[in-house]
């Protein structure tokens, strides 16, 4: 293990030539895309889902509108657990998600639009699917819940993924940018009567690192730093295009960027030159720096803190080792949320939403404590000057957890596969009571 660690560090040091210094202080462009501050409004108490994690396919395999994503292809290659066509039926039975949201009493709900569902083949548009997404937004608004639409939540249509040419897949597919512009225009135009808040991309920084450096997510490339940099540039361009297109369709739109931001701790003994620490800091902020001027609000997805050391990376993922860890081996450090919020505030001076925060566990008592303690750290940050506008625990209902498959219970509701019912868990009951008693933190 130690020999492998040293080799890994050398490779990373060489691969990231020019990227092992800490992120430079952020400087907005001379003419930033957003020039007016976001007006104050009622605090956002919400929750979220992702299309691929929750939605059933909704069409039979012999339908011309049957679709597959890059994650489906990746699973068939043996690189990820097969999700199947059912998930938790959030497509066919969105009425049950809506009933659960009403039961919680949230003010906002973030859900994803599956690109592959709307465009199952290049240029083939499933108008009925697009219309259903519009109805979902309309029904949410009719229920007094503000819809927040994520345009990309990790998945591409399978026609932008090639298992035999991974270096030309997803963000590096030659057709992706033009296809993306058309897709975003299509969705924003249809959604504009009901949707004001858009998230162009969810956690692009994490997905890029996992896909082009760690080889863990599609396209599954291990240590391809130059492709990683190109993919980041394309992703940032696509983000900027999406923000501009949404504002063309709806000038009062609110654009939110959402980023995975762990609280990285420097380990002076194992990382004396700050090599690893600087790399993970760049992972947190390089992409965000490219697009921050286009967004009205920054979404912070915070789950854990971790030492920035190679040994800690290699030892992660061993489950709930103690009360201080989650099912996925993530270290629970509520104070890390305060640290991240202060860093984002000082770096960008923009409003912030805690867009994801939660833990995989089978202990409801532990989950309630986790959310309560993280809300306390959010309040601490607000008292220290951070403009926090909302808090969204992840997630509405237990679902498919990417490379972990069906392992990792994050939901405020559990899921009964026989009845397809959403069953309110003690944490959901606690959160519902809490936000009713605290409409403003």
C-alpha positions as CSV (number, residue, x, y, z in Angstrom):
1,X,0.0,0.0,0.0
2,X,2.7,2.5,0.9
3,X,4.6,1.8,-2.3
4,X,1.4,2.3,-4.3
5,X,0.7,5.5,-2.4
6,X,4.2,6.9,-3.3
7,X,3.7,6.1,-6.9
8,X,0.3,7.6,-6.9
9,X,1.6,10.9,-5.4
10,X,4.4,11.1,-8.0
11,X,1.9,10.5,-10.8
12,X,-0.5,13.1,-9.5
13,X,2.4,15.6,-9.0
14,X,3.5,15.2,-12.6
15,X,0.0,15.1,-14.0
16,X,-1.2,18.2,-12.2
17,X,1.8,20.3,-13.2
18,X,0.7,23.9,-12.6
19,X,-2.2,22.7,-10.5
20,X,-0.5,21.8,-7.2
21,X,-0.4,25.4,-6.0
22,X,-3.4,26.5,-3.9
23,X,-6.3,28.1,-5.7
24,X,-5.6,31.7,-6.5
25,X,-7.9,34.3,-4.9
26,X,-11.1,34.5,-6.9
27,X,-11.5,37.4,-9.3
28,X,-14.8,38.0,-11.1
29,X,-14.6,39.0,-14.7
30,X,-14.5,42.7,-15.5
31,X,-18.1,42.3,-16.8
32,X,-19.7,39.5,-14.7
33,X,-22.8,37.9,-16.0
34,X,-24.8,38.7,-12.8
35,X,-24.5,42.4,-11.7
36,X,-27.4,42.7,-9.2
37,X,-27.7,41.0,-5.8
38,X,-30.4,38.5,-5.3
39,X,-33.3,40.1,-3.3
40,X,-34.1,38.7,0.1
41,X,-37.1,36.3,0.3
42,X,-38.5,33.7,2.6
43,X,-36.0,31.1,3.7
44,X,-35.9,27.9,1.6
45,X,-36.7,24.8,3.6
46,X,-36.5,22.0,1.0
47,X,-35.3,18.6,-0.1
48,X,-34.1,17.1,-3.3
49,X,-34.1,14.1,-5.6
50,X,-32.1,13.1,-8.8
51,X,-33.9,11.8,-11.9
52,X,-31.6,8.7,-12.4
53,X,-31.7,7.8,-8.7
54,X,-35.5,8.0,-8.4
55,X,-37.3,7.7,-11.7
56,X,-38.6,4.5,-13.2
57,X,-38.1,4.1,-17.0
58,X,-41.8,4.6,-17.7
59,X,-41.7,3.2,-21.2
60,X,-41.3,-0.4,-22.3
61,X,-38.1,-1.6,-24.0
62,X,-39.8,-2.0,-27.4
63,X,-41.0,1.7,-27.4
64,X,-39.3,4.1,-29.8
65,X,-39.0,6.4,-26.7
66,X,-37.2,3.9,-24.6
67,X,-33.9,5.4,-23.4
68,X,-30.7,4.6,-21.7
69,X,-28.1,6.8,-20.0
70,X,-24.3,6.5,-19.8
71,X,-24.8,5.1,-16.3
72,X,-27.0,2.3,-17.7
73,X,-24.2,1.5,-20.2
74,X,-21.5,1.8,-17.5
75,X,-23.5,-0.7,-15.4
76,X,-23.8,-3.2,-18.3
77,X,-20.0,-3.0,-18.7
78,X,-19.7,-4.2,-15.1
79,X,-18.5,-0.9,-13.6
80,X,-21.5,0.0,-11.5
81,X,-24.5,-1.8,-9.9
82,X,-27.4,-2.3,-12.3
83,X,-30.2,0.1,-11.3
84,X,-32.9,-1.6,-13.4
85,X,-35.9,0.0,-14.9
86,X,-37.9,0.7,-11.7
87,X,-35.9,2.8,-9.2
88,X,-38.6,4.2,-6.8
89,X,-41.2,5.1,-9.4
90,X,-40.9,8.8,-9.1
91,X,-41.8,9.1,-12.7
92,X,-44.9,7.0,-12.9
93,X,-46.0,7.9,-9.4
94,X,-44.9,11.5,-8.9
95,X,-48.1,12.0,-7.1
96,X,-46.7,10.0,-4.2
97,X,-43.6,12.2,-4.1
98,X,-45.8,15.3,-4.1
99,X,-47.9,13.9,-1.3
100,X,-44.7,13.2,0.7
101,X,-43.5,16.8,0.1
102,X,-46.8,18.2,1.3
103,X,-46.6,16.0,4.4
104,X,-43.1,17.4,5.1
105,X,-44.3,21.0,4.6
106,X,-41.2,22.1,2.6
107,X,-41.2,25.3,0.7
108,X,-38.9,24.2,-2.1
109,X,-38.2,20.9,-4.0
110,X,-35.3,20.3,-6.3
111,X,-35.7,17.6,-9.0
112,X,-33.8,16.7,-12.1
113,X,-34.8,16.6,-15.8
114,X,-33.4,13.5,-17.5
115,X,-31.9,14.5,-20.8
116,X,-32.0,11.0,-22.2
117,X,-35.7,10.7,-21.4
118,X,-36.5,13.9,-23.4
119,X,-34.1,13.0,-26.2
120,X,-33.7,9.2,-26.3
121,X,-31.9,9.4,-29.7
122,X,-30.1,12.4,-31.3
123,X,-32.8,14.8,-32.5
124,X,-35.7,12.5,-31.4
125,X,-37.8,14.4,-28.9
126,X,-40.2,12.8,-26.5
127,X,-42.7,15.7,-26.2
128,X,-44.9,13.8,-23.8
129,X,-42.0,13.3,-21.4
130,X,-41.2,17.1,-21.6
131,X,-44.8,17.9,-21.0
132,X,-44.8,15.6,-17.9
133,X,-41.9,17.4,-16.4
134,X,-43.8,20.7,-17.0
135,X,-46.8,19.2,-15.2
136,X,-44.6,18.2,-12.3
137,X,-43.4,21.8,-11.9
138,X,-46.9,23.1,-12.3
139,X,-48.3,20.7,-9.7
140,X,-45.6,21.7,-7.2
141,X,-46.3,25.3,-7.6
142,X,-50.0,24.7,-7.2
143,X,-49.2,23.0,-3.9
144,X,-47.3,26.0,-2.7
145,X,-43.9,24.4,-3.3
146,X,-41.3,26.2,-5.4
147,X,-39.8,23.9,-8.1
148,X,-36.0,24.0,-8.5
149,X,-35.0,22.2,-11.7
150,X,-31.6,20.6,-12.2
151,X,-30.7,20.4,-15.9
152,X,-27.8,17.9,-15.5
153,X,-27.5,15.5,-12.5
154,X,-24.6,13.3,-13.5
155,X,-26.2,11.5,-16.5
156,X,-25.8,11.8,-20.2
157,X,-27.9,10.1,-22.9
158,X,-26.2,6.9,-24.0
159,X,-25.7,8.3,-27.5
160,X,-23.1,10.7,-26.0
161,X,-21.2,7.8,-24.4
162,X,-19.0,5.2,-26.2
163,X,-17.5,2.5,-24.1
164,X,-14.9,1.9,-26.8
165,X,-13.9,5.5,-27.1
166,X,-14.2,6.8,-23.5
167,X,-11.9,9.7,-24.2
168,X,-14.5,11.0,-26.6
169,X,-17.5,10.5,-24.3
170,X,-19.8,12.7,-22.3
171,X,-18.3,16.2,-21.8
172,X,-15.7,15.4,-24.5
173,X,-18.1,14.0,-27.1
174,X,-17.8,16.1,-30.2
175,X,-21.5,16.8,-30.4
176,X,-22.2,17.5,-26.7
177,X,-22.1,21.3,-26.6
178,X,-24.5,21.9,-29.5
179,X,-26.8,19.1,-28.3
180,X,-26.8,20.6,-24.8
181,X,-27.7,24.1,-26.0
182,X,-30.7,22.7,-27.9
183,X,-31.7,20.6,-24.9
184,X,-31.5,23.5,-22.4
185,X,-33.4,25.8,-24.8
186,X,-36.1,23.2,-25.2
187,X,-36.5,22.6,-21.4
188,X,-36.3,26.3,-20.4
189,X,-38.8,27.4,-23.0
190,X,-41.3,24.7,-21.8
191,X,-40.7,25.3,-18.1
192,X,-40.7,29.1,-18.0
193,X,-44.4,29.5,-16.9
194,X,-43.7,27.5,-13.7
195,X,-39.9,27.4,-13.0
196,X,-37.8,30.3,-11.8
197,X,-34.9,28.6,-10.1
198,X,-32.5,26.5,-12.3
199,X,-29.4,24.5,-11.5
200,X,-27.4,24.0,-14.7
201,X,-25.2,21.2,-13.3
202,X,-25.1,19.3,-10.0
203,X,-21.6,18.8,-8.6
204,X,-19.6,19.0,-11.8
205,X,-16.4,19.2,-9.8
206,X,-17.0,15.9,-8.2
207,X,-18.2,14.1,-11.3
208,X,-15.2,15.3,-13.3
209,X,-12.8,14.1,-10.7
210,X,-14.5,10.7,-10.4
211,X,-14.8,10.3,-14.1
212,X,-11.4,11.4,-15.5
213,X,-9.0,11.1,-12.5
214,X,-10.3,8.4,-10.2
215,X,-11.8,6.2,-13.0
216,X,-14.7,5.5,-10.7
217,X,-17.7,7.1,-12.6
218,X,-18.4,7.4,-16.3
219,X,-16.5,7.6,-18.5
220,X,-14.2,5.6,-16.2
221,X,-10.8,7.1,-17.1
222,X,-8.0,6.7,-14.5
223,X,-5.5,9.5,-14.2
224,X,-6.2,11.4,-17.5
225,X,-5.3,14.9,-16.3
226,X,-5.2,16.6,-19.6
227,X,-8.6,15.1,-20.7
228,X,-9.8,16.1,-17.2
229,X,-8.8,19.7,-17.8
230,X,-10.5,19.8,-21.3
231,X,-13.6,18.2,-19.8
232,X,-13.7,20.9,-17.1
233,X,-13.4,23.6,-19.7
234,X,-16.3,22.1,-21.7
235,X,-18.4,21.6,-18.6
236,X,-17.9,25.3,-17.6
237,X,-18.7,26.5,-21.1
238,X,-21.9,24.4,-21.0
239,X,-22.8,25.8,-17.6
240,X,-22.4,29.4,-18.9
241,X,-24.4,28.6,-22.0
242,X,-27.2,27.1,-19.9
243,X,-27.3,30.2,-17.6
244,X,-27.5,32.5,-20.6
245,X,-30.2,30.4,-22.3
246,X,-32.4,30.2,-19.2
247,X,-32.2,34.0,-18.7
248,X,-33.1,34.5,-22.4
249,X,-36.3,32.5,-21.8
250,X,-37.0,34.0,-18.3
251,X,-35.2,37.2,-17.4
252,X,-36.1,36.9,-13.7
253,X,-34.6,33.4,-13.4
254,X,-32.4,32.5,-10.5
255,X,-29.3,30.5,-11.4
256,X,-27.8,28.3,-8.7
257,X,-24.5,26.4,-9.1
258,X,-24.2,23.3,-6.9
259,X,-20.8,22.0,-5.8
260,X,-19.6,19.1,-3.7
261,X,-17.5,20.8,-1.0
262,X,-16.0,18.6,1.7
263,X,-14.1,20.3,4.5
264,X,-10.5,19.2,3.7
265,X,-8.0,19.1,6.6
266,X,-4.3,19.4,6.0
267,X,-2.3,16.5,7.4
268,X,1.2,18.0,8.1
269,X,2.8,14.7,8.8
270,X,1.6,12.9,5.7
271,X,1.4,15.9,3.4
272,X,4.2,18.2,4.4
273,X,4.4,20.1,1.1
274,X,0.6,20.5,0.9
275,X,0.6,18.7,-2.4
276,X,-2.6,16.6,-1.7
277,X,-4.2,19.5,0.2
278,X,-3.7,21.9,-2.7
279,X,-5.1,19.3,-5.2
280,X,-8.3,18.8,-3.3
281,X,-8.7,22.5,-2.8
282,X,-8.4,22.9,-6.6
283,X,-11.0,20.2,-7.0
284,X,-13.4,22.2,-4.7
285,X,-13.0,25.5,-6.5
286,X,-11.4,25.4,-10.0
287,X,-14.7,24.7,-11.8
288,X,-16.7,27.1,-9.6
289,X,-14.2,29.9,-10.3
290,X,-14.9,29.5,-14.0
291,X,-18.7,30.1,-13.6
292,X,-19.3,31.9,-10.3
293,X,-20.1,35.2,-12.0
294,X,-23.0,33.6,-13.9
295,X,-24.9,32.4,-10.8
296,X,-27.1,34.3,-8.4
297,X,-26.6,31.8,-5.6
298,X,-24.1,29.1,-4.7
299,X,-25.4,25.7,-3.6
300,X,-23.1,23.9,-1.1
301,X,-23.4,20.1,-0.9
302,X,-21.7,19.2,2.4
303,X,-21.5,15.7,3.9
304,X,-18.2,15.2,5.6
305,X,-14.7,16.4,6.5
306,X,-11.6,14.4,5.7
307,X,-7.8,14.6,6.0
308,X,-6.2,15.4,2.7
309,X,-3.8,12.5,2.7
310,X,-3.3,9.6,0.5
311,X,-3.7,7.0,3.3
312,X,-7.0,8.5,4.3
313,X,-8.2,8.2,0.7
314,X,-7.2,4.6,0.6
315,X,-8.9,3.7,3.9
316,X,-12.2,5.4,3.1
317,X,-15.4,3.5,2.6
318,X,-15.4,0.9,5.4
319,X,-18.9,1.6,6.7
320,X,-20.1,2.8,10.0
321,X,-16.9,2.2,12.0
322,X,-18.3,4.2,14.9
323,X,-20.9,6.8,15.7
324,X,-18.7,9.3,14.0
325,X,-19.0,7.7,10.5
326,X,-21.8,7.0,8.0
327,X,-22.7,3.8,6.2
328,X,-20.4,4.9,3.3
329,X,-17.4,5.5,5.6
330,X,-17.7,9.3,5.7
331,X,-16.6,11.1,8.8
332,X,-19.3,13.2,10.5
333,X,-18.0,16.6,11.4
334,X,-20.8,19.3,11.7
335,X,-18.2,22.0,12.3
336,X,-16.9,21.4,8.8
337,X,-20.1,22.9,7.4
338,X,-19.3,26.1,9.2
339,X,-15.8,26.1,7.8
340,X,-17.0,25.5,4.2
341,X,-19.7,28.2,4.4
342,X,-17.2,30.7,5.7
343,X,-14.7,29.9,3.0
344,X,-17.4,30.2,0.2
345,X,-18.6,33.5,1.7
346,X,-15.1,35.0,1.9
347,X,-14.2,33.8,-1.6
348,X,-17.3,34.7,-3.6
349,X,-19.4,37.0,-1.4
350,X,-22.7,35.5,-2.8
351,X,-25.8,34.1,-1.2
352,X,-25.6,30.4,-0.3
353,X,-28.0,27.5,-0.1
354,X,-27.1,24.3,1.6
355,X,-28.4,22.3,-1.3
356,X,-27.5,18.8,0.1
357,X,-26.7,17.6,3.6
358,X,-27.4,14.2,5.0
359,X,-26.0,10.8,5.9
360,X,-26.5,7.2,5.0
361,X,-27.4,5.3,8.2
362,X,-30.0,2.9,9.5
363,X,-30.1,4.8,12.8
364,X,-32.8,7.4,12.8
365,X,-31.6,8.8,16.1
366,X,-28.2,9.4,14.5
367,X,-29.7,11.0,11.4
368,X,-31.8,13.4,13.5
369,X,-28.7,14.4,15.5
370,X,-26.8,14.9,12.3
371,X,-29.3,17.3,10.7
372,X,-29.9,19.2,14.0
373,X,-26.2,19.7,14.5
374,X,-25.6,20.8,10.9
375,X,-28.5,23.3,11.1
376,X,-26.8,24.7,14.3
377,X,-23.6,25.2,12.3
378,X,-25.5,26.9,9.5
379,X,-27.0,29.3,12.1
380,X,-23.5,29.9,13.4
381,X,-22.3,30.8,9.9
382,X,-25.3,33.1,9.4
383,X,-24.5,34.9,12.7
384,X,-20.9,35.3,11.4
385,X,-22.2,37.1,8.3
386,X,-22.8,34.3,5.7
387,X,-25.9,35.0,3.6
388,X,-27.5,31.6,3.8
389,X,-30.9,31.4,2.0
390,X,-31.9,27.8,2.4
391,X,-31.3,24.3,3.7
392,X,-32.1,21.0,1.8
393,X,-31.5,17.7,3.5
394,X,-30.7,14.9,1.1
395,X,-33.0,13.2,0.2
396,X,-36.8,12.8,-0.1
397,X,-36.8,9.0,-0.2
398,X,-34.3,6.2,0.0
399,X,-33.0,5.4,-3.5
400,X,-30.2,4.1,-5.8
401,X,-26.9,5.5,-4.6
402,X,-24.7,5.4,-7.7
403,X,-21.7,3.1,-7.3
404,X,-23.0,1.9,-3.9
405,X,-26.2,0.6,-5.5
406,X,-29.0,0.3,-3.1
407,X,-26.7,0.6,-0.1
408,X,-26.9,3.9,1.9
409,X,-30.2,5.0,3.3
410,X,-30.4,8.8,3.1
411,X,-34.2,9.4,2.8
412,X,-36.6,11.3,5.0
413,X,-39.0,8.6,3.7
414,X,-38.2,5.0,3.2
415,X,-39.6,3.1,0.2
416,X,-41.8,0.0,0.2
417,X,-41.1,-1.8,-3.1
418,X,-44.3,-3.8,-2.9
419,X,-46.7,-0.9,-2.5
420,X,-44.5,1.8,-3.9
421,X,-45.5,3.9,-0.8
422,X,-43.2,6.5,0.8
423,X,-43.1,5.8,4.5
424,X,-42.3,8.8,6.7
425,X,-39.3,8.1,8.9
426,X,-38.7,9.6,12.3
427,X,-36.2,12.0,10.8
428,X,-38.8,13.2,8.3
429,X,-41.2,13.7,11.1
430,X,-38.7,15.6,13.1
431,X,-37.7,17.8,10.1
432,X,-41.3,18.6,9.3
433,X,-42.0,19.7,12.9
434,X,-38.8,21.7,13.0
435,X,-39.4,23.7,9.9
436,X,-43.0,24.5,11.0
437,X,-41.7,25.8,14.2
438,X,-38.8,27.7,12.6
439,X,-40.0,29.3,9.3
440,X,-36.9,31.4,9.5
441,X,-33.6,30.2,11.1
